[in-house]
């Protein structure tokens, strides 16, 4: 038996709601970095590796959903945006 805690496909992320285990299995949709930050803060996802993966994938989902980077004027603007989002995800 394998316990799956993270479901990801390009543009879609779901995290297993770990606070409901073992009685219920519930999945939380993560649409952007704000959702990822909330899931980490509220301990929907637990454990350092899973937290890091959830944070990185929440950013990936947001970038894909917002047009895959087409909204940036160039590489420096994209890097600046990504760095700001990563800083946000690292806040408490």
N, C-alpha and C positions, 0 to 999 in steps of 0.2 A: 504494500500500500504506500502510495506517495501522497504527501500533503502538499498541495499547491497553495502558495500564499500570494503570488503575484501573477497576474495575467496581463500580458502585453502583446499587442500587435501594433504596427505603425499607426499612430494617431489614436490609440485606445489603450487605456490603463485601468485595471481594476485591482484593488487590494482586498485581501481577505480581512474582514472585520474581526480581529483577534480577540477583542473584548467579549465577543459572544460565544467563543469556543468554550467547552466542547459541545454545548447544547444546541447551538444553531450554526448554520453556515450562511453567512451574508457577505456579499461583495459590494464594495464601495467604488463608484465610478470617479476617476480622477481626470478632470478635464484641463487643468492648468496648474501652475506652480502654487497658486493660493490653495487649491484643493490638496495638493501634496503636502504643503506646510501644515495645514489643518490636520490631516491624517497623521502626520508625525507628532505634532503637538498633543493631539488627543489620544495618542498611543493606539491608533487603529492598526498601525504597523509597528512591530517591535523587533529589536535586535539590530546592532550596528550595521551589519551587511545589508539587511533588508531595508533599513532606513536610508542608507546611501543609494541603493538601487531605486527605491521609490522616489527619492528626490531627483535623481538624474532622469528617470523616465517621465516624471511629471513635467520637467522642462522640455524633454523631447516631444511629448504629446502636445504641449502648448505651441511649440514651434511649428509642428506639422499642421495643427488646427488653424494657426494664424497665417497659413500660406507657405509654409516651408522656407521661410526666410526671405520671401519676395518683398516684404515690407521694408527691408533695410536698403539704405542708399549705397552701401558698400560693406566690405569686410570689417573695417574699423567700427562701423555702427552696429553690426551684428555682434562683434566681440564685446562691445560695451554693454549691449542689451543682455547678453548671456551672462556676463560678469555680474551685472546688477541683480539678475534673477537668482544666480547662485548665492550671492551675498544675502539676499532675502531668505532663501531656503535655509541658510545657516544661522538665522536669528532665532532667538528663543521666544 
